[in-house]
Amino acid sequence: MKKTYKLVDLDCANCARKMQDAISKLDGVNDATVSFMTQKLTIDADDARFDDIMRDVVRCIRRVEPDCEVVL
């Protein structure tokens, strides 16, 4: 399943890259893109575990930039 989410308070391109790298390494994630310019996260992940994967994605984002929020 592929979905796009808005990111709030993503402050720098370097942080976006770190988030993208961390999310891409999660089990069940096929592809992930974090765009600083558009403030969006696009993720392609396993349909059966998508909600669990999104919880891990939110944790990865908060670890890199605690103020950043994913609009689910």
Distance bins in CASP14 RR format, pairs under 12 A and 6 or more apart:
PFRMAT RR
TARGET T0000
AUTHOR 0000-0000-0000
RMODE 2
METHOD distances of the structure
MODEL  1
1 28 0 0 0 0 0 1 0 0 0 0 0
1 29 0 0 0 0 0 1 0 0 0 0 0
1 30 0 0 0 0 1 0 0 0 0 0 0
1 31 0 0 0 0 0 1 0 0 0 0 0
1 42 0 0 0 0 0 1 0 0 0 0 0
1 43 0 0 0 0 1 0 0 0 0 0 0
1 44 1 0 0 1 0 0 0 0 0 0 0
1 45 1 0 0 1 0 0 0 0 0 0 0
1 46 1 0 0 1 0 0 0 0 0 0 0
1 47 1 0 1 0 0 0 0 0 0 0 0
1 48 0 0 0 0 1 0 0 0 0 0 0
1 49 0 0 0 0 1 0 0 0 0 0 0
1 50 1 0 1 0 0 0 0 0 0 0 0
1 51 0 0 0 0 0 1 0 0 0 0 0
1 53 0 0 0 0 1 0 0 0 0 0 0
1 54 0 0 0 0 0 1 0 0 0 0 0
2 29 0 0 0 0 0 1 0 0 0 0 0
2 30 0 0 0 0 1 0 0 0 0 0 0
2 31 1 0 0 1 0 0 0 0 0 0 0
2 32 0 0 0 0 0 1 0 0 0 0 0
2 33 0 0 0 0 0 1 0 0 0 0 0
2 41 0 0 0 0 0 1 0 0 0 0 0
2 42 1 0 0 1 0 0 0 0 0 0 0
2 43 1 0 0 1 0 0 0 0 0 0 0
2 44 1 0 1 0 0 0 0 0 0 0 0
2 45 0 0 0 0 1 0 0 0 0 0 0
2 46 0 0 0 0 0 1 0 0 0 0 0
2 47 0 0 0 0 1 0 0 0 0 0 0
2 50 0 0 0 0 0 1 0 0 0 0 0
3 29 0 0 0 0 0 1 0 0 0 0 0
3 30 0 0 0 0 0 1 0 0 0 0 0
3 31 0 0 0 0 0 1 0 0 0 0 0
3 32 0 0 0 0 0 1 0 0 0 0 0
3 33 0 0 0 0 0 1 0 0 0 0 0
3 40 0 0 0 0 0 1 0 0 0 0 0
3 41 0 0 0 0 1 0 0 0 0 0 0
3 42 1 0 0 1 0 0 0 0 0 0 0
3 43 1 0 0 1 0 0 0 0 0 0 0
3 44 0 0 0 0 1 0 0 0 0 0 0
3 45 0 0 0 0 1 0 0 0 0 0 0
3 47 0 0 0 0 0 1 0 0 0 0 0
3 50 1 0 0 1 0 0 0 0 0 0 0
3 51 0 0 0 0 0 1 0 0 0 0 0
3 53 0 0 0 0 0 1 0 0 0 0 0
3 54 0 0 0 0 1 0 0 0 0 0 0
3 57 0 0 0 0 0 1 0 0 0 0 0
3 70 0 0 0 0 0 1 0 0 0 0 0
3 71 0 0 0 0 0 1 0 0 0 0 0
3 72 0 0 0 0 1 0 0 0 0 0 0
4 32 0 0 0 0 0 1 0 0 0 0 0
4 33 0 0 0 0 1 0 0 0 0 0 0
4 34 0 0 0 0 0 1 0 0 0 0 0
4 35 0 0 0 0 1 0 0 0 0 0 0
4 38 0 0 0 0 1 0 0 0 0 0 0
4 39 0 0 0 0 0 1 0 0 0 0 0
4 40 1 0 1 0 0 0 0 0 0 0 0
4 41 1 0 0 1 0 0 0 0 0 0 0
4 42 1 0 1 0 0 0 0 0 0 0 0
4 43 1 0 0 1 0 0 0 0 0 0 0
4 44 0 0 0 0 0 1 0 0 0 0 0
4 70 0 0 0 0 0 1 0 0 0 0 0
4 71 0 0 0 0 0 1 0 0 0 0 0
4 72 0 0 0 0 0 1 0 0 0 0 0
5 19 0 0 0 0 0 1 0 0 0 0 0
5 23 0 0 0 0 0 1 0 0 0 0 0
5 32 0 0 0 0 0 1 0 0 0 0 0
5 33 0 0 0 0 0 1 0 0 0 0 0
5 34 0 0 0 0 1 0 0 0 0 0 0
5 35 0 0 0 0 0 1 0 0 0 0 0
5 38 0 0 0 0 0 1 0 0 0 0 0
5 39 0 0 0 0 1 0 0 0 0 0 0
5 40 1 0 0 1 0 0 0 0 0 0 0
5 41 1 0 1 0 0 0 0 0 0 0 0
5 42 1 0 0 1 0 0 0 0 0 0 0
5 43 1 0 0 1 0 0 0 0 0 0 0
5 45 0 0 0 0 0 1 0 0 0 0 0
5 50 0 0 0 0 0 1 0 0 0 0 0
5 54 0 0 0 0 1 0 0 0 0 0 0
5 57 0 0 0 0 1 0 0 0 0 0 0
5 58 0 0 0 0 1 0 0 0 0 0 0
5 61 0 0 0 0 1 0 0 0 0 0 0
5 68 0 0 0 0 0 1 0 0 0 0 0
5 69 0 0 0 0 1 0 0 0 0 0 0
5 70 1 0 1 0 0 0 0 0 0 0 0
5 71 1 0 1 0 0 0 0 0 0 0 0
5 72 1 0 0 1 0 0 0 0 0 0 0
6 34 0 0 0 0 0 1 0 0 0 0 0
6 35 0 0 0 0 0 1 0 0 0 0 0
6 38 0 0 0 0 1 0 0 0 0 0 0
6 39 1 0 0 1 0 0 0 0 0 0 0
6 40 1 0 0 1 0 0 0 0 0 0 0
6 41 1 0 0 1 0 0 0 0 0 0 0
6 42 0 0 0 0 0 1 0 0 0 0 0
6 68 0 0 0 0 0 1 0 0 0 0 0
6 69 0 0 0 0 1 0 0 0 0 0 0
6 70 1 0 0 1 0 0 0 0 0 0 0
6 71 1 0 1 0 0 0 0 0 0 0 0
6 72 0 0 0 0 1 0 0 0 0 0 0
7 15 0 0 0 0 0 1 0 0 0 0 0
7 16 0 0 0 0 1 0 0 0 0 0 0
7 19 0 0 0 0 1 0 0 0 0 0 0
7 20 0 0 0 0 0 1 0 0 0 0 0
7 23 0 0 0 0 0 1 0 0 0 0 0
7 33 0 0 0 0 0 1 0 0 0 0 0
7 34 1 0 0 1 0 0 0 0 0 0 0
7 35 0 0 0 0 1 0 0 0 0 0 0
7 36 0 0 0 0 1 0 0 0 0 0 0
7 37 0 0 0 0 0 1 0 0 0 0 0
7 38 0 0 0 0 1 0 0 0 0 0 0
7 39 1 0 1 0 0 0 0 0 0 0 0
7 40 1 0 0 1 0 0 0 0 0 0 0
7 41 1 0 1 0 0 0 0 0 0 0 0
7 42 0 0 0 0 0 1 0 0 0 0 0
7 43 0 0 0 0 0 1 0 0 0 0 0
7 57 0 0 0 0 0 1 0 0 0 0 0
7 58 0 0 0 0 0 1 0 0 0 0 0
7 61 1 0 0 1 0 0 0 0 0 0 0
7 62 0 0 0 0 0 1 0 0 0 0 0
7 64 0 0 0 0 0 1 0 0 0 0 0
7 65 0 0 0 0 1 0 0 0 0 0 0
7 67 0 0 0 0 0 1 0 0 0 0 0
7 68 1 0 1 0 0 0 0 0 0 0 0
7 69 1 0 0 1 0 0 0 0 0 0 0
7 70 1 0 0 1 0 0 0 0 0 0 0
7 71 1 0 0 1 0 0 0 0 0 0 0
7 72 0 0 0 0 0 1 0 0 0 0 0
8 39 1 0 0 1 0 0 0 0 0 0 0
8 40 0 0 0 0 0 1 0 0 0 0 0
8 41 0 0 0 0 0 1 0 0 0 0 0
8 61 0 0 0 0 0 1 0 0 0 0 0
8 65 0 0 0 0 0 1 0 0 0 0 0
8 67 0 0 0 0 1 0 0 0 0 0 0
8 68 1 0 0 1 0 0 0 0 0 0 0
8 69 1 0 1 0 0 0 0 0 0 0 0
8 70 1 0 0 1 0 0 0 0 0 0 0
8 71 1 0 0 1 0 0 0 0 0 0 0
8 72 0 0 0 0 0 1 0 0 0 0 0
9 15 0 0 0 0 0 1 0 0 0 0 0
9 16 0 0 0 0 0 1 0 0 0 0 0
9 36 0 0 0 0 0 1 0 0 0 0 0
9 39 0 0 0 0 1 0 0 0 0 0 0
9 61 0 0 0 0 0 1 0 0 0 0 0
9 62 0 0 0 0 0 1 0 0 0 0 0
9 65 1 0 0 1 0 0 0 0 0 0 0
9 66 0 0 0 0 1 0 0 0 0 0 0
9 67 1 0 1 0 0 0 0 0 0 0 0
9 68 1 0 1 0 0 0 0 0 0 0 0
9 69 1 0 0 1 0 0 0 0 0 0 0
9 70 0 0 0 0 0 1 0 0 0 0 0
9 71 0 0 0 0 0 1 0 0 0 0 0
10 16 1 0 1 0 0 0 0 0 0 0 0
10 17 0 0 0 0 0 1 0 0 0 0 0
10 18 0 0 0 0 0 1 0 0 0 0 0
10 19 0 0 0 0 1 0 0 0 0 0 0
10 20 0 0 0 0 0 1 0 0 0 0 0
10 34 1 0 0 1 0 0 0 0 0 0 0
10 35 0 0 0 0 1 0 0 0 0 0 0
10 36 1 0 0 1 0 0 0 0 0 0 0
10 37 0 0 0 0 1 0 0 0 0 0 0
10 38 0 0 0 0 1 0 0 0 0 0 0
10 39 1 0 1 0 0 0 0 0 0 0 0
10 40 0 0 0 0 1 0 0 0 0 0 0
10 41 0 0 0 0 1 0 0 0 0 0 0
10 61 0 0 0 0 1 0 0 0 0 0 0
10 62 0 0 0 0 0 1 0 0 0 0 0
10 64 0 0 0 0 1 0 0 0 0 0 0
10 65 1 0 0 1 0 0 0 0 0 0 0
10 66 0 0 0 0 0 1 0 0 0 0 0
10 67 0 0 0 0 1 0 0 0 0 0 0
10 68 1 0 1 0 0 0 0 0 0 0 0
10 69 0 0 0 0 1 0 0 0 0 0 0
10 70 0 0 0 0 1 0 0 0 0 0 0
10 71 0 0 0 0 0 1 0 0 0 0 0
11 18 0 0 0 0 0 1 0 0 0 0 0
11 19 0 0 0 0 0 1 0 0 0 0 0
11 36 0 0 0 0 1 0 0 0 0 0 0
11 39 0 0 0 0 0 1 0 0 0 0 0
11 64 0 0 0 0 0 1 0 0 0 0 0
11 65 1 0 0 1 0 0 0 0 0 0 0
11 66 0 0 0 0 0 1 0 0 0 0 0
11 67 1 0 0 1 0 0 0 0 0 0 0
11 68 1 0 0 1 0 0 0 0 0 0 0
12 18 0 0 0 0 1 0 0 0 0 0 0
12 19 0 0 0 0 0 1 0 0 0 0 0
12 34 0 0 0 0 0 1 0 0 0 0 0
12 36 1 0 0 1 0 0 0 0 0 0 0
12 37 0 0 0 0 0 1 0 0 0 0 0
12 39 0 0 0 0 0 1 0 0 0 0 0
12 64 0 0 0 0 0 1 0 0 0 0 0
12 65 0 0 0 0 1 0 0 0 0 0 0
12 67 0 0 0 0 0 1 0 0 0 0 0
12 68 0 0 0 0 0 1 0 0 0 0 0
13 19 0 0 0 0 0 1 0 0 0 0 0
13 20 0 0 0 0 0 1 0 0 0 0 0
13 34 0 0 0 0 1 0 0 0 0 0 0
13 35 0 0 0 0 1 0 0 0 0 0 0
13 36 1 0 1 0 0 0 0 0 0 0 0
13 37 0 0 0 0 1 0 0 0 0 0 0
13 38 0 0 0 0 0 1 0 0 0 0 0
13 39 0 0 0 0 0 1 0 0 0 0 0
13 65 0 0 0 0 0 1 0 0 0 0 0
14 20 0 0 0 0 0 1 0 0 0 0 0
14 21 0 0 0 0 0 1 0 0 0 0 0
14 34 0 0 0 0 0 1 0 0 0 0 0
14 36 0 0 0 0 1 0 0 0 0 0 0
14 64 0 0 0 0 1 0 0 0 0 0 0
14 65 0 0 0 0 1 0 0 0 0 0 0
15 21 0 0 0 0 0 1 0 0 0 0 0
15 22 0 0 0 0 0 1 0 0 0 0 0
15 34 0 0 0 0 1 0 0 0 0 0 0
15 35 0 0 0 0 0 1 0 0 0 0 0
15 36 1 0 0 1 0 0 0 0 0 0 0
15 39 0 0 0 0 0 1 0 0 0 0 0
15 60 0 0 0 0 0 1 0 0 0 0 0
15 61 0 0 0 0 1 0 0 0 0 0 0
15 62 0 0 0 0 0 1 0 0 0 0 0
15 63 0 0 0 0 0 1 0 0 0 0 0
15 64 1 0 1 0 0 0 0 0 0 0 0
15 65 1 0 1 0 0 0 0 0 0 0 0
15 66 0 0 0 0 0 1 0 0 0 0 0
15 67 0 0 0 0 0 1 0 0 0 0 0
15 68 1 0 0 1 0 0 0 0 0 0 0
16 22 0 0 0 0 0 1 0 0 0 0 0
16 23 0 0 0 0 0 1 0 0 0 0 0
16 32 0 0 0 0 0 1 0 0 0 0 0
16 33 0 0 0 0 1 0 0 0 0 0 0
16 34 1 0 1 0 0 0 0 0 0 0 0
16 35 1 0 0 1 0 0 0 0 0 0 0
16 36 1 0 1 0 0 0 0 0 0 0 0
16 37 0 0 0 0 1 0 0 0 0 0 0
16 38 0 0 0 0 0 1 0 0 0 0 0
16 39 0 0 0 0 1 0 0 0 0 0 0
16 40 0 0 0 0 1 0 0 0 0 0 0
16 41 0 0 0 0 1 0 0 0 0 0 0
16 42 0 0 0 0 0 1 0 0 0 0 0
16 60 0 0 0 0 0 1 0 0 0 0 0
16 61 0 0 0 0 1 0 0 0 0 0 0
16 64 0 0 0 0 1 0 0 0 0 0 0
16 65 0 0 0 0 1 0 0 0 0 0 0
16 68 0 0 0 0 1 0 0 0 0 0 0
17 23 0 0 0 0 0 1 0 0 0 0 0
17 24 0 0 0 0 0 1 0 0 0 0 0
17 32 0 0 0 0 0 1 0 0 0 0 0
17 33 0 0 0 0 0 1 0 0 0 0 0
17 34 1 0 0 1 0 0 0 0 0 0 0
17 35 0 0 0 0 0 1 0 0 0 0 0
17 36 0 0 0 0 1 0 0 0 0 0 0
17 64 0 0 0 0 1 0 0 0 0 0 0
17 65 0 0 0 0 0 1 0 0 0 0 0
18 24 0 0 0 0 0 1 0 0 0 0 0
18 25 0 0 0 0 0 1 0 0 0 0 0
18 34 0 0 0 0 1 0 0 0 0 0 0
18 36 0 0 0 0 0 1 0 0 0 0 0
18 60 0 0 0 0 1 0 0 0 0 0 0
18 61 0 0 0 0 1 0 0 0 0 0 0
18 63 0 0 0 0 1 0 0 0 0 0 0
18 64 1 0 1 0 0 0 0 0 0 0 0
18 65 0 0 0 0 1 0 0 0 0 0 0
18 68 0 0 0 0 0 1 0 0 0 0 0
19 25 0 0 0 0 0 1 0 0 0 0 0
19 26 0 0 0 0 0 1 0 0 0 0 0
19 32 0 0 0 0 1 0 0 0 0 0 0
19 33 0 0 0 0 0 1 0 0 0 0 0
19 34 1 0 1 0 0 0 0 0 0 0 0
19 35 0 0 0 0 0 1 0 0 0 0 0
19 36 0 0 0 0 1 0 0 0 0 0 0
19 39 0 0 0 0 0 1 0 0 0 0 0
19 40 0 0 0 0 0 1 0 0 0 0 0
19 41 1 0 0 1 0 0 0 0 0 0 0
19 43 0 0 0 0 0 1 0 0 0 0 0
19 57 0 0 0 0 1 0 0 0 0 0 0
19 58 0 0 0 0 0 1 0 0 0 0 0
19 59 0 0 0 0 0 1 0 0 0 0 0
19 60 1 0 0 1 0 0 0 0 0 0 0
19 61 1 0 1 0 0 0 0 0 0 0 0
19 62 0 0 0 0 1 0 0 0 0 0 0
19 63 0 0 0 0 1 0 0 0 0 0 0
19 64 1 0 1 0 0 0 0 0 0 0 0
19 65 1 0 0 1 0 0 0 0 0 0 0
19 68 1 0 0 1 0 0 0 0 0 0 0
19 70 0 0 0 0 0 1 0 0 0 0 0
20 26 0 0 0 0 0 1 0 0 0 0 0
20 29 0 0 0 0 0 1 0 0 0 0 0
20 31 0 0 0 0 1 0 0 0 0 0 0
20 32 1 0 1 0 0 0 0 0 0 0 0
20 33 1 0 0 1 0 0 0 0 0 0 0
20 34 1 0 1 0 0 0 0 0 0 0 0
20 35 0 0 0 0 1 0 0 0 0 0 0
20 36 0 0 0 0 1 0 0 0 0 0 0
20 40 0 0 0 0 0 1 0 0 0 0 0
20 41 0 0 0 0 1 0 0 0 0 0 0
20 42 0 0 0 0 1 0 0 0 0 0 0
20 43 0 0 0 0 1 0 0 0 0 0 0
20 57 0 0 0 0 0 1 0 0 0 0 0
20 60 0 0 0 0 1 0 0 0 0 0 0
20 61 0 0 0 0 0 1 0 0 0 0 0
20 64 0 0 0 0 1 0 0 0 0 0 0
21 29 0 0 0 0 0 1 0 0 0 0 0
21 32 0 0 0 0 1 0 0 0 0 0 0
21 33 0 0 0 0 0 1 0 0 0 0 0
21 34 0 0 0 0 1 0 0 0 0 0 0
21 60 0 0 0 0 1 0 0 0 0 0 0
21 61 0 0 0 0 0 1 0 0 0 0 0
21 63 0 0 0 0 0 1 0 0 0 0 0
21 64 0 0 0 0 1 0 0 0 0 0 0
22 29 0 0 0 0 1 0 0 0 0 0 0
22 32 0 0 0 0 1 0 0 0 0 0 0
22 34 0 0 0 0 1 0 0 0 0 0 0
22 41 0 0 0 0 0 1 0 0 0 0 0
22 56 0 0 0 0 1 0 0 0 0 0 0
22 57 0 0 0 0 1 0 0 0 0 0 0
22 58 0 0 0 0 0 1 0 0 0 0 0
22 59 0 0 0 0 1 0 0 0 0 0 0
22 60 1 0 1 0 0 0 0 0 0 0 0
22 61 0 0 0 0 1 0 0 0 0 0 0
22 62 0 0 0 0 0 1 0 0 0 0 0
22 63 1 0 0 1 0 0 0 0 0 0 0
22 64 1 0 0 1 0 0 0 0 0 0 0
22 65 0 0 0 0 0 1 0 0 0 0 0
23 29 1 0 0 1 0 0 0 0 0 0 0
23 30 0 0 0 0 0 1 0 0 0 0 0
23 31 0 0 0 0 1 0 0 0 0 0 0
23 32 1 0 1 0 0 0 0 0 0 0 0
23 33 0 0 0 0 1 0 0 0 0 0 0
23 34 1 0 0 1 0 0 0 0 0 0 0
23 41 1 0 0 1 0 0 0 0 0 0 0
23 42 0 0 0 0 0 1 0 0 0 0 0
23 43 1 0 0 1 0 0 0 0 0 0 0
23 44 0 0 0 0 0 1 0 0 0 0 0
23 45 0 0 0 0 1 0 0 0 0 0 0
23 53 0 0 0 0 1 0 0 0 0 0 0
23 54 0 0 0 0 0 1 0 0 0 0 0
23 56 0 0 0 0 1 0 0 0 0 0 0
23 57 1 0 1 0 0 0 0 0 0 0 0
23 58 0 0 0 0 1 0 0 0 0 0 0
23 59 0 0 0 0 1 0 0 0 0 0 0
23 60 1 0 1 0 0 0 0 0 0 0 0
23 61 1 0 0 1 0 0 0 0 0 0 0
23 62 0 0 0 0 0 1 0 0 0 0 0
23 63 0 0 0 0 0 1 0 0 0 0 0
23 64 0 0 0 0 1 0 0 0 0 0 0
23 70 0 0 0 0 0 1 0 0 0 0 0
24 30 0 0 0 0 1 0 0 0 0 0 0
24 31 1 0 0 1 0 0 0 0 0 0 0
24 32 1 0 1 0 0 0 0 0 0 0 0
24 33 0 0 0 0 1 0 0 0 0 0 0
24 34 0 0 0 0 1 0 0 0 0 0 0
24 41 0 0 0 0 0 1 0 0 0 0 0
24 42 0 0 0 0 0 1 0 0 0 0 0
24 43 0 0 0 0 1 0 0 0 0 0 0
24 44 0 0 0 0 0 1 0 0 0 0 0
24 45 0 0 0 0 0 1 0 0 0 0 0
24 53 0 0 0 0 0 1 0 0 0 0 0
24 56 0 0 0 0 0 1 0 0 0 0 0
24 57 0 0 0 0 0 1 0 0 0 0 0
24 60 0 0 0 0 1 0 0 0 0 0 0
25 31 0 0 0 0 0 1 0 0 0 0 0
25 32 0 0 0 0 1 0 0 0 0 0 0
25 53 0 0 0 0 0 1 0 0 0 0 0
25 56 0 0 0 0 0 1 0 0 0 0 0
25 57 0 0 0 0 0 1 0 0 0 0 0
25 60 0 0 0 0 1 0 0 0 0 0 0
26 32 0 0 0 0 1 0 0 0 0 0 0
26 43 0 0 0 0 1 0 0 0 0 0 0
26 44 0 0 0 0 0 1 0 0 0 0 0
26 45 1 0 0 1 0 0 0 0 0 0 0
26 46 0 0 0 0 0 1 0 0 0 0 0
26 49 0 0 0 0 0 1 0 0 0 0 0
26 50 0 0 0 0 0 1 0 0 0 0 0
26 52 0 0 0 0 0 1 0 0 0 0 0
26 53 1 0 0 1 0 0 0 0 0 0 0
26 54 0 0 0 0 0 1 0 0 0 0 0
26 55 0 0 0 0 0 1 0 0 0 0 0
26 56 1 0 1 0 0 0 0 0 0 0 0
26 57 1 0 0 1 0 0 0 0 0 0 0
26 58 0 0 0 0 0 1 0 0 0 0 0
26 59 0 0 0 0 1 0 0 0 0 0 0
26 60 1 0 0 1 0 0 0 0 0 0 0
26 61 0 0 0 0 0 1 0 0 0 0 0
27 45 0 0 0 0 1 0 0 0 0 0 0
27 46 0 0 0 0 1 0 0 0 0 0 0
27 49 0 0 0 0 1 0 0 0 0 0 0
27 52 0 0 0 0 1 0 0 0 0 0 0
27 53 1 0 0 1 0 0 0 0 0 0 0
27 56 0 0 0 0 1 0 0 0 0 0 0
27 57 0 0 0 0 0 1 0 0 0 0 0
28 43 0 0 0 0 0 1 0 0 0 0 0
28 44 0 0 0 0 1 0 0 0 0 0 0
28 45 1 0 1 0 0 0 0 0 0 0 0
28 46 1 0 1 0 0 0 0 0 0 0 0
28 47 0 0 0 0 0 1 0 0 0 0 0
28 48 0 0 0 0 1 0 0 0 0 0 0
28 49 1 0 0 1 0 0 0 0 0 0 0
28 50 0 0 0 0 1 0 0 0 0 0 0
28 52 0 0 0 0 1 0 0 0 0 0 0
28 53 1 0 1 0 0 0 0 0 0 0 0
28 54 0 0 0 0 0 1 0 0 0 0 0
28 56 0 0 0 0 1 0 0 0 0 0 0
28 57 0 0 0 0 0 1 0 0 0 0 0
29 41 0 0 0 0 0 1 0 0 0 0 0
29 42 0 0 0 0 0 1 0 0 0 0 0
29 43 1 0 0 1 0 0 0 0 0 0 0
29 44 1 0 0 1 0 0 0 0 0 0 0
29 45 1 0 1 0 0 0 0 0 0 0 0
29 46 1 0 0 1 0 0 0 0 0 0 0
29 49 0 0 0 0 1 0 0 0 0 0 0
29 50 0 0 0 0 0 1 0 0 0 0 0
29 52 0 0 0 0 0 1 0 0 0 0 0
29 53 1 0 0 1 0 0 0 0 0 0 0
29 54 0 0 0 0 0 1 0 0 0 0 0
29 56 0 0 0 0 1 0 0 0 0 0 0
29 57 1 0 0 1 0 0 0 0 0 0 0
29 60 0 0 0 0 1 0 0 0 0 0 0
30 42 0 0 0 0 0 1 0 0 0 0 0
30 43 0 0 0 0 1 0 0 0 0 0 0
30 44 1 0 1 0 0 0 0 0 0 0 0
30 45 1 0 0 1 0 0 0 0 0 0 0
30 46 1 0 0 1 0 0 0 0 0 0 0
30 47 0 0 0 0 0 1 0 0 0 0 0
30 49 0 0 0 0 0 1 0 0 0 0 0
30 50 0 0 0 0 0 1 0 0 0 0 0
30 53 0 0 0 0 0 1 0 0 0 0 0
31 41 0 0 0 0 0 1 0 0 0 0 0
31 42 1 0 0 1 0 0 0 0 0 0 0
31 43 1 0 0 1 0 0 0 0 0 0 0
31 44 1 0 1 0 0 0 0 0 0 0 0
31 45 0 0 0 0 1 0 0 0 0 0 0
31 46 0 0 0 0 0 1 0 0 0 0 0
32 40 0 0 0 0 0 1 0 0 0 0 0
32 41 1 0 0 1 0 0 0 0 0 0 0
32 42 1 0 0 1 0 0 0 0 0 0 0
32 43 1 0 1 0 0 0 0 0 0 0 0
32 44 1 0 0 1 0 0 0 0 0 0 0
32 45 0 0 0 0 1 0 0 0 0 0 0
32 53 0 0 0 0 1 0 0 0 0 0 0
32 54 0 0 0 0 0 1 0 0 0 0 0
32 56 0 0 0 0 0 1 0 0 0 0 0
32 57 1 0 0 1 0 0 0 0 0 0 0
32 60 0 0 0 0 1 0 0 0 0 0 0
32 61 0 0 0 0 0 1 0 0 0 0 0
33 40 0 0 0 0 1 0 0 0 0 0 0
33 41 1 0 0 1 0 0 0 0 0 0 0
33 42 1 0 1 0 0 0 0 0 0 0 0
33 43 1 0 0 1 0 0 0 0 0 0 0
33 44 0 0 0 0 1 0 0 0 0 0 0
34 40 1 0 0 1 0 0 0 0 0 0 0
34 41 1 0 1 0 0 0 0 0 0 0 0
34 42 0 0 0 0 1 0 0 0 0 0 0
34 43 0 0 0 0 1 0 0 0 0 0 0
34 57 0 0 0 0 1 0 0 0 0 0 0
34 60 0 0 0 0 1 0 0 0 0 0 0
34 61 0 0 0 0 1 0 0 0 0 0 0
34 64 0 0 0 0 1 0 0 0 0 0 0
34 65 0 0 0 0 0 1 0 0 0 0 0
34 68 0 0 0 0 1 0 0 0 0 0 0
34 70 0 0 0 0 0 1 0 0 0 0 0
35 41 1 0 0 1 0 0 0 0 0 0 0
35 42 1 0 0 1 0 0 0 0 0 0 0
35 43 0 0 0 0 0 1 0 0 0 0 0
36 65 0 0 0 0 0 1 0 0 0 0 0
36 68 0 0 0 0 0 1 0 0 0 0 0
39 68 0 0 0 0 1 0 0 0 0 0 0
39 69 0 0 0 0 0 1 0 0 0 0 0
39 70 0 0 0 0 0 1 0 0 0 0 0
39 71 0 0 0 0 1 0 0 0 0 0 0
40 70 0 0 0 0 1 0 0 0 0 0 0
40 71 0 0 0 0 1 0 0 0 0 0 0
41 54 0 0 0 0 1 0 0 0 0 0 0
41 57 1 0 0 1 0 0 0 0 0 0 0
41 58 0 0 0 0 1 0 0 0 0 0 0
41 60 0 0 0 0 0 1 0 0 0 0 0
41 61 1 0 0 1 0 0 0 0 0 0 0
41 68 0 0 0 0 1 0 0 0 0 0 0
41 69 0 0 0 0 0 1 0 0 0 0 0
41 70 1 0 0 1 0 0 0 0 0 0 0
41 71 0 0 0 0 1 0 0 0 0 0 0
41 72 0 0 0 0 0 1 0 0 0 0 0
42 57 0 0 0 0 0 1 0 0 0 0 0
42 70 0 0 0 0 0 1 0 0 0 0 0
43 50 0 0 0 0 1 0 0 0 0 0 0
43 53 1 0 0 1 0 0 0 0 0 0 0
43 54 1 0 0 1 0 0 0 0 0 0 0
43 56 0 0 0 0 0 1 0 0 0 0 0
43 57 1 0 0 1 0 0 0 0 0 0 0
43 58 0 0 0 0 0 1 0 0 0 0 0
43 60 0 0 0 0 0 1 0 0 0 0 0
43 61 0 0 0 0 0 1 0 0 0 0 0
43 70 0 0 0 0 1 0 0 0 0 0 0
43 72 0 0 0 0 0 1 0 0 0 0 0
44 50 0 0 0 0 0 1 0 0 0 0 0
44 53 0 0 0 0 0 1 0 0 0 0 0
44 57 0 0 0 0 0 1 0 0 0 0 0
45 51 0 0 0 0 1 0 0 0 0 0 0
45 52 0 0 0 0 1 0 0 0 0 0 0
45 53 1 0 1 0 0 0 0 0 0 0 0
45 54 1 0 0 1 0 0 0 0 0 0 0
45 55 0 0 0 0 0 1 0 0 0 0 0
45 56 0 0 0 0 1 0 0 0 0 0 0
45 57 0 0 0 0 1 0 0 0 0 0 0
46 52 0 0 0 0 1 0 0 0 0 0 0
46 53 1 0 0 1 0 0 0 0 0 0 0
46 54 0 0 0 0 0 1 0 0 0 0 0
46 56 0 0 0 0 0 1 0 0 0 0 0
47 53 0 0 0 0 1 0 0 0 0 0 0
49 55 0 0 0 0 0 1 0 0 0 0 0
49 56 0 0 0 0 1 0 0 0 0 0 0
49 57 0 0 0 0 0 1 0 0 0 0 0
50 56 0 0 0 0 0 1 0 0 0 0 0
50 57 0 0 0 0 1 0 0 0 0 0 0
50 72 0 0 0 0 0 1 0 0 0 0 0
51 57 0 0 0 0 0 1 0 0 0 0 0
51 58 0 0 0 0 0 1 0 0 0 0 0
51 72 0 0 0 0 1 0 0 0 0 0 0
52 58 0 0 0 0 0 1 0 0 0 0 0
52 59 0 0 0 0 0 1 0 0 0 0 0
53 59 0 0 0 0 0 1 0 0 0 0 0
53 60 0 0 0 0 0 1 0 0 0 0 0
54 60 0 0 0 0 0 1 0 0 0 0 0
54 61 0 0 0 0 0 1 0 0 0 0 0
54 70 1 0 0 1 0 0 0 0 0 0 0
54 71 0 0 0 0 0 1 0 0 0 0 0
54 72 1 0 0 1 0 0 0 0 0 0 0
55 61 0 0 0 0 0 1 0 0 0 0 0
55 62 0 0 0 0 0 1 0 0 0 0 0
55 70 0 0 0 0 0 1 0 0 0 0 0
55 72 0 0 0 0 0 1 0 0 0 0 0
56 62 0 0 0 0 0 1 0 0 0 0 0
56 63 0 0 0 0 0 1 0 0 0 0 0
56 70 0 0 0 0 0 1 0 0 0 0 0
57 63 0 0 0 0 0 1 0 0 0 0 0
57 64 0 0 0 0 0 1 0 0 0 0 0
57 68 0 0 0 0 0 1 0 0 0 0 0
57 70 1 0 0 1 0 0 0 0 0 0 0
57 72 0 0 0 0 1 0 0 0 0 0 0
58 64 0 0 0 0 0 1 0 0 0 0 0
58 65 0 0 0 0 0 1 0 0 0 0 0
58 66 0 0 0 0 0 1 0 0 0 0 0
58 68 0 0 0 0 1 0 0 0 0 0 0
58 69 0 0 0 0 1 0 0 0 0 0 0
58 70 1 0 1 0 0 0 0 0 0 0 0
58 71 0 0 0 0 0 1 0 0 0 0 0
58 72 0 0 0 0 1 0 0 0 0 0 0
59 66 0 0 0 0 0 1 0 0 0 0 0
59 68 0 0 0 0 0 1 0 0 0 0 0
59 70 0 0 0 0 0 1 0 0 0 0 0
60 66 0 0 0 0 0 1 0 0 0 0 0
60 68 0 0 0 0 0 1 0 0 0 0 0
60 70 0 0 0 0 0 1 0 0 0 0 0
61 67 0 0 0 0 0 1 0 0 0 0 0
61 68 1 0 1 0 0 0 0 0 0 0 0
61 69 0 0 0 0 1 0 0 0 0 0 0
61 70 1 0 0 1 0 0 0 0 0 0 0
61 71 0 0 0 0 0 1 0 0 0 0 0
61 72 0 0 0 0 0 1 0 0 0 0 0
62 68 1 0 0 1 0 0 0 0 0 0 0
62 69 0 0 0 0 1 0 0 0 0 0 0
62 70 0 0 0 0 1 0 0 0 0 0 0
END
